[in-house]
Amino acid sequence: MTVKLNPNEIVLKAGDTNQVVDNQKVDGKLIVTNQRIYFKTLRDDARFNLEILFENILEVIFYKKGLLMVKGLNIVTRDGKNYLFPLKKRDEIGQLINRMY
C-alpha cells in the first residue's frame, strides 16, 4: 500500500482502522500528514479511499460505544458528511488532527 505524497508533505501518524460506510466495515489505514488525512483501503476497491483536507474539517468528535467500549473518531466535514474511524490510538490521532485544522 502506497500513498502519493505532495511536495513537502510528511506523514505524522498512521494507524490500522476501518471506516464504517453504510453499516459496513472497510479495513484500511488512517494516515495523518501535515497537509491532510488519508484513509487507504486494504481492498483493491479504490472507491473507499478517502482524502480529507484540514480546511474542510468542521469538527472532530471522540466517541466510545458498545459494551466492548470501542473508541474512535467521528470526523465531520463542512459539507455535512460524517466519517467514522474506530481507533486504538484515538486520543493521540484526534489531538493531532485538532491541532492541524
Buried (B, 14 or more C-beta within 10 A) or exposed (E): EEBEBEEEEEEBBBBEBBBBBEEEEBEBBBBBBEBBBBBBBEEEEEEBBBEBEBEBBEEBEBBEEEEEEEBBBBBBBEEEEEBBBBBEBBEEBBEBBEEBB
